[in-house]
């Protein structure tokens, strides 16, 4: 597209400082000038502009992907609740946000609702270096299924603690634990006493009657959870809208 020029400029000599390809006036259908006086070929202007826009779009997409992967891998990750094992605290269909960076500053403690990788995973697929990186990237942007299952439970006892459940009541180191978050349907079974091994966590679901947790060994439950399998602490319900709020 030809630029709008002042009539006086068109009629008079070229101002000083404006370059020309030759001493003769160029043909107007071959040469146009930018506002700053630089010569440019009008025929190549539009394709070059589209190429610049395409490059900018690619850079923005890559930057967004990198940011999403960094946030998911090191800061906050979203999870979907598929089962009733944490009712009434969490319900099927809830979306929660899990703080991954929290593990850098503090270890899980009593009452924390944590997400962790399967303590007893099956054989893992060997994808190689390139395949493993691409799969990790796909997980980061939410288009690839994780290579392991993740679980969510509440921390009930720490390494070295002695736990016991008497007629559905939890005792840790001989003291009764107050649990106002339990589901209304009680589980009156007895378990323990046992000592939590070093480097392990004893976790329970809030819906004790319908939770395969640390009370049971695999495949009926999860057994003790290694501390290094913890992904992060659940901090907030992000969806549905009527349930948005923090986790006590």
Buried (B, 14 or more C-beta within 10 A) or exposed (E): EEEEEEEEEEEEEEEEEEEEEEEEEEEEEEBBBEEEEEEEEBEEEEEEEEEEEEEEEEEEEEEEEEEBBEBBEEBBBEBEBEBBBBBEBBBEEBBBBBBBEBBEEEEBEEEBBBBBBBBEEEEEEEEEEEEBEEBBBBBBEEEEEEBEEBBBBBBBBBBEBBBBBBEBBBBBBEEEBEBEBBBEEEBEEEBBBBBBEEEBBBBBBBBBBBBBBBBEEEEEBBBBBBBEBBBBBBBBBBBEEEBEEEBE
